[in-house]
Amino acid sequence: MLWTVAGVTTLGFLIALEIAARRYGLPGPITNQAREVIFAPKSGFLLYAGMALMMVVLTWRQRFIAAGAAVGIDIAIFLVRWAFDAKVTDGHPFGNGALWVILGYAVIAVTRRTGQERVLLLKGVGLGLLLVTGRKTGDAWLLITSKTRPAVLDQYVATADHALGNPSWLVGRIVTATGPIGAHVLGTVYVQLAVAAVIVALYQLRNVAVERRFPGHHLVRTFLVIGLLGPAIYMIFPVVGPVFAYGADGGHWAVANVWPNTPPPINPPHQMPFDVITPRNCMPSLHTAWATTIFIHSRMGPRTLRFAGTFWLIATLSATLGFGYHYGVDLVAGVVFALTVDAALRSLDRGWDRPGIQLVTYGATVFAALLVSYRFLPLEMAKHPWVSGPLLILAMASVVHVYVQTAKLWDPKAAPARRPEPQPELV
């Protein structure tokens, strides 16, 4: 019943986004996903990542067959495009095969499976499709934010960011100094964040094919819910980012071309108009939120996975600041947002107890307080950075602390068995 309700809700949401996007003369998430069955996909790597998630419900033999079929279909489609001189200009030369395999297993589940086997296979297909559809949904959301929010609040956020020492300006200069190599590495990490999430999720779901059931809580759930709820905050708090509001990428819409060399002056902020193209996708930083959840869920894996999760978090934070996509206060809000969402989903899975309710309530309160302070107290924060800056970090750290302590209550580690005391020998 829960999966049925979730499926119907997701379908209705996608239809609503499709209608909203078409009102602005552009295709929505359903159309963009459907055209990737034939045309060159924009998300080739993500389609294969989605197929990998779907394959957690298959046996190893079925996985090899599915992977081989996907590669074979991609080669065949590539040869057809090459024969007809159909050049790929706006997409990847591969990925169609992965989507075909996912859809093929959906047909197999309906026509060739029954009972629990059908349900399990449909869950796997749904998981793979949701990962890819989530990307299309995000694109539609970003379009809507740019069309419906003509004014942005960057001056408020930039002013509040003085409390943290304008980290985007500092990291931006560091990334520029590293040259093309550093920028390329950080750019790859930033773009392929979903692939990193799939790697962690595959470890968490590695026993699904054996146990014939999914675990109650895993990374993909948090990843998708963050992507669903985050853009709604964009509509409330539209921000384009320093590289656009204070950099060359903003053109004549920018306040000034000062990023990353000169931090903006401390002046009374006000709303500023901006173009209808640039997404208002800064507050909170969802890349930070997603990287935080990858870090959290990788803690349960082996040392290599924990190291990868730590690297991806640090690299993502560096990229979001170094490329001028986010302000420092965006990252603080993103961490709090991620922990609150993950805690809510864990509580939903294991049952709402008092520690879970307290954690979610506290996280939501801190997140709301951050947004209110950025909007109504930025000038005071900028004028008193030695007070407001530590308070921001302390607020974020307090949510982290409460999350860690609550997680220890939820997942107590097994105590080592006590060695029996030697008994005195009877003479």
C-alpha positions, 0 to 999 in steps of 0.5 A, spaced: 500 500 500 505 504 501 509 503 495 502 504 491 501 511 494 508 513 493 507 511 486 501 515 485 503 521 488 510 521 484 506 520 478 501 526 479 507 530 481 510 529 475 504 530 471 503 537 474 511 539 473 510 537 465 504 541 465 507 547 468 513 546 464 509 546 458 506 553 460 513 556 459 513 552 452 518 547 454 518 539 455 517 537 462 520 531 465 516 526 462 517 528 455 524 529 456 525 522 459 521 519 454 525 522 448 531 518 451 528 511 449 530 513 442 534 520 442 541 521 445 540 521 452 543 527 456 544 523 462 548 517 459 552 515 466 546 516 470 542 511 466 547 506 467 547 508 474 539 507 475 540 500 471 545 498 476 540 500 482 535 496 478 539 490 478 540 489 485 534 485 485 537 480 480 541 474 480 548 474 478 547 471 471 541 476 470 545 481 471 551 479 466 545 478 461 542 485 463 549 489 462 550 485 456 544 487 453 544 494 455 551 495 452 549 491 445 543 495 444 547 502 445 552 499 440 547 497 435 544 504 436 550 508 435 552 504 429 545 506 426 546 513 428 553 513 424 550 509 418 545 515 417 550 520 419 546 522 425 551 526 430 550 527 437 550 534 439 546 535 445 547 528 449 551 522 450 552 517 445 550 511 450 545 510 455 539 508 451 541 501 452 540 502 460 533 505 459 531 499 454 533 494 459 530 497 465 523 498 461 524 491 459 524 488 466 518 492 467 514 488 462 517 482 465 515 483 472 508 484 469 507 479 464 512 473 467 512 474 474 507 473 480 506 475 487 512 477 491 517 476 485 513 481 481 513 486 487 520 485 488 522 486 481 517 492 480 521 495 486 527 495 483 525 498 476 522 503 480 528 505 484 532 505 477 527 510 474 526 514 480 533 516 480 533 518 473 526 521 473 529 525 479 534 528 475 529 530 470 524 533 475 530 537 478 531 540 471 523 542 471 523 545 478 529 549 476 526 552 470 520 554 474 524 557 479 527 562 474 520 563 470 516 565 476 521 568 481 523 575 477 527 578 483 532 574 487 535 575 494 542 574 493 544 581 496 541 578 503 545 572 503 551 575 501 551 580 506 549 575 511 555 571 508 560 576 511 559 573 518 563 567 515 568 571 512 565 570 505 568 563 504 566 563 496 570 568 495 576 565 498 575 558 495 574 561 488 581 564 488 584 558 491 580 554 485 583 559 480 590 558 482 590 551 482 589 551 474 585 547 469 587 540 473 583 542 480 577 545 476 577 539 472 577 534 478 572 538 482 567 539 476 567 532 475 566 530 482 560 536 482 557 533 476 557 526 478 554 526 485 549 521 483 553 516 481 557 517 487 550 516 491 549 509 487 556 506 489 554 507 496 547 505 495 549 499 491 553 497 498 547 498 502 543 494 497 548 488 496 543 483 499 537 484 496 537 479 491 539 474 497 534 476 502 528 478 497 527 484 500 529 492 501 532 494 507 527 499 511 532 505 510 537 507 505 541 512 501 536 513 495 530 514 499 534 520 502 537 522 496 530 523 492 526 526 498 532 532 498 531 533 491 523 533 492 523 538 497 529 542 496 526 546 490 520 548 494 525 552 498 528 555 492 521 558 491 521 561 498 528 563 498 530 565 490 538 566 490 542 565 484 549 565 487 555 569 487 558 567 480 552 570 477 550 576 482 557 578 483 561 575 477 561 575 470 556 570 468 551 574 471 552 579 465 548 586 466 544 583 471 550 582 476 550 587 482 558 588 480 563 583 477 567 582 483 567 575 484 572 572 486 577 577 487 573 583 491 568 581 497 562 585 496 561 591 501 556 591 507 550 595 505 543 595 506 541 589 502 534 589 497 531 584 492 534 585 485 531 583 479 534 577 475 534 574 468 529 568 466 534 563 465 538 562 471 535 557 476 534 560 483 537 554 486 542 556 492 538 556 498 539 551 501 545 548 497 542 541 495 549 539 493 551 540 500 545 536 502 546 530 498 554 530 499 552 530 507 548 524 506 553 520 502 558 521 507 553 519 513 551 513 509 558 511 507 560 511 515 556 504 515 561 501 510 568 498 509 574 503 510 575 504 502 567 506 502 568 511 508 574 514 505 570 515 498 564 518 502 569 523 506 573 525 499 566 526 496 564 531 501 570 535 501 570 536 494 563 537 493 564 543 498 570 546 495 566 545 488 560 549 490 564 554 493 570 555 488 565 555 482 561 561 485 555 556 485 553 557 493 555 562 499 557 559 505 551 560 509 548 556 503 552 550 505 550 551 513 543 550 511 544 544 506 547 540 512 542 542 517 537 540 511 540 534 510 540 531 517 533 533 518 530 529 512 535 523 513 532 523 521 525 524 519 526 518 514 529 513 519 524 515 524 518 513 519 522 507 518 523 505 525 517 508 528 516 515 531 519 515 538 521 521 542 528 522 540 526 521 533 521 527 534 525 531 538 531 531 533 526 532 527 523 538 530 530 541 532 533 540 525 527 543 522 527 549 527 534 551 526 533 550 519 527 555 519 531 560 524 537 560 519 532 562 513 529 567 517 536 570 520 539 570 513 532 574 510 531 579 516 538 580 520 543 580 514 546 587 516 546 585 523 550 579 522 555 582 517 556 588 522 558 583 528 561 577 524 565 575 531 558 573 534 554 571 528 559 567 525 560 562 531 553 562 532 551 559 525 557 554 526 554 552 533 547 552 530 549 547 525 554 543 529 548 542 535 544 539 529 550 534 527 551 533 535 544 531 536 543 527 530 549 523 532 547 522 539 540 519 536 543 515 531 547 511 537 541 510 541 537 507 534 543 503 532 547 501 539 553 497 537 554 490 540 558 490 547 563 485 546 562 478 550 565 478 557 570 473 558 568 468 564 572 469 570 576 463 572 573 458 577 578 456 583 580 449 582 577 444 587 582 440 591 
